[in-house]
Amino acid sequence: LKDLKKEAIGQFIADSLRLSFEETLPLTNAVFTKSLGNPFFTRQALEFLVLKNALYYDTICFRWDWKLQESELKDLISDDLLQLVKVKIEHMEPKLQEVLMTASCTRSTFD
Protein backbone atom coordinates (compact mmCIF):
# COMPACT_ATOMS: atom_id res chain seq x y z
CA LEU A 1 0.00 0.00 0.00
CA LYS A 2 1.43 3.36 -1.02
CA ASP A 3 1.54 6.45 1.16
CA LEU A 4 -1.69 8.42 1.08
CA LYS A 5 -2.18 12.14 0.56
CA LYS A 6 -3.08 14.33 3.50
CA GLU A 7 -6.69 14.62 2.30
CA ALA A 8 -7.06 10.82 2.23
CA ILE A 9 -5.57 10.49 5.72
CA GLY A 10 -7.89 13.26 6.92
CA GLN A 11 -10.92 11.53 5.44
CA PHE A 12 -9.83 8.23 7.01
CA ILE A 13 -9.55 9.89 10.42
CA ALA A 14 -12.85 11.74 10.00
CA ASP A 15 -14.65 8.55 8.93
CA SER A 16 -13.07 6.53 11.74
CA LEU A 17 -14.14 9.06 14.38
CA ARG A 18 -17.46 9.85 12.67
CA LEU A 19 -16.65 13.53 12.59
CA SER A 20 -16.36 16.00 9.74
CA PHE A 21 -13.11 16.48 7.87
CA GLU A 22 -12.93 20.06 9.17
CA GLU A 23 -13.42 19.00 12.80
CA THR A 24 -10.53 16.56 12.60
CA LEU A 25 -8.13 18.89 10.78
CA PRO A 26 -5.88 19.58 13.83
CA LEU A 27 -5.68 15.85 14.54
CA THR A 28 -5.09 15.11 10.85
CA ASN A 29 -2.28 17.66 10.69
CA ALA A 30 -0.56 16.16 13.74
CA VAL A 31 -0.91 12.56 12.57
CA PHE A 32 0.06 13.30 8.96
CA THR A 33 3.17 15.22 10.05
CA LYS A 34 4.37 12.07 11.81
CA SER A 35 3.01 9.38 9.48
CA LEU A 36 3.79 11.11 6.17
CA GLY A 37 0.76 9.34 4.75
CA ASN A 38 1.72 5.79 5.73
CA PRO A 39 -1.64 4.07 6.45
CA PHE A 40 -0.16 1.59 8.96
CA PHE A 41 1.62 4.31 10.90
CA THR A 42 -1.52 6.47 10.80
CA ARG A 43 -3.57 3.74 12.43
CA GLN A 44 -0.87 3.01 15.00
CA ALA A 45 -0.62 6.73 15.82
CA LEU A 46 -4.37 6.95 16.42
CA GLU A 47 -4.31 3.84 18.60
CA PHE A 48 -1.37 5.28 20.52
CA LEU A 49 -3.27 8.53 21.14
CA VAL A 50 -6.21 6.50 22.46
CA LEU A 51 -3.87 4.46 24.65
CA LYS A 52 -2.47 7.68 26.12
CA ASN A 53 -6.00 9.11 26.57
CA ALA A 54 -5.13 12.03 24.31
CA LEU A 55 -7.90 10.87 21.97
CA TYR A 56 -10.95 9.58 23.80
CA TYR A 57 -14.63 8.87 23.41
CA ASP A 58 -16.68 11.42 25.35
CA THR A 59 -19.57 9.42 26.78
CA ILE A 60 -21.48 12.58 27.68
CA CYS A 61 -21.39 14.08 24.18
CA PHE A 62 -21.28 10.68 22.43
CA ARG A 63 -18.36 11.62 20.19
CA TRP A 64 -14.61 11.30 19.89
CA ASP A 65 -12.64 14.24 21.23
CA TRP A 66 -9.18 15.47 22.20
CA LYS A 67 -8.11 18.35 24.40
CA LEU A 68 -4.53 18.82 23.23
CA GLN A 69 -3.45 21.42 20.70
CA GLU A 70 -2.05 20.29 17.35
CA SER A 71 1.55 20.90 18.45
CA GLU A 72 1.01 18.90 21.66
CA LEU A 73 -0.45 16.01 19.67
CA LYS A 74 2.60 16.05 17.36
CA ASP A 75 4.93 15.95 20.36
CA LEU A 76 3.05 13.01 21.86
CA ILE A 77 3.24 10.84 18.73
CA SER A 78 6.59 9.13 18.45
CA ASP A 79 8.64 9.52 15.26
CA ASP A 80 9.55 5.87 15.57
CA LEU A 81 6.88 3.37 14.54
CA LEU A 82 8.72 0.64 16.38
CA GLN A 83 8.36 2.61 19.62
CA LEU A 84 4.59 2.91 19.07
CA VAL A 85 4.24 -0.83 18.52
CA LYS A 86 6.49 -1.55 21.52
CA VAL A 87 4.29 0.58 23.80
CA LYS A 88 1.22 -1.22 22.48
CA ILE A 89 2.74 -4.64 23.21
CA GLU A 90 3.86 -3.54 26.68
CA HIS A 91 0.23 -2.78 27.57
CA MET A 92 -0.92 -6.29 26.60
CA GLU A 93 -1.55 -9.10 29.04
CA PRO A 94 1.65 -11.06 29.87
CA LYS A 95 0.21 -14.29 28.37
CA LEU A 96 -0.52 -12.51 25.09
CA GLN A 97 3.01 -11.08 25.07
CA GLU A 98 4.34 -14.62 25.49
CA VAL A 99 2.21 -15.87 22.57
CA LEU A 100 3.48 -13.02 20.39
CA MET A 101 7.10 -13.83 21.27
CA THR A 102 6.57 -17.48 20.39
CA ALA A 103 4.71 -16.64 17.17
CA SER A 104 7.45 -14.22 16.10
CA CYS A 105 9.92 -17.09 16.03
CA THR A 106 7.91 -19.06 13.45
CA ARG A 107 7.58 -18.50 9.74
CA SER A 108 3.87 -19.22 9.73
CA THR A 109 1.01 -16.79 9.45
CA PHE A 110 -1.85 -16.62 11.90
CA ASP A 111 -5.52 -15.63 11.66
Order of alpha helices (4+ residues) and beta strands (2+ residues): alpha-alpha-alpha-beta-beta-alpha-alpha-alpha
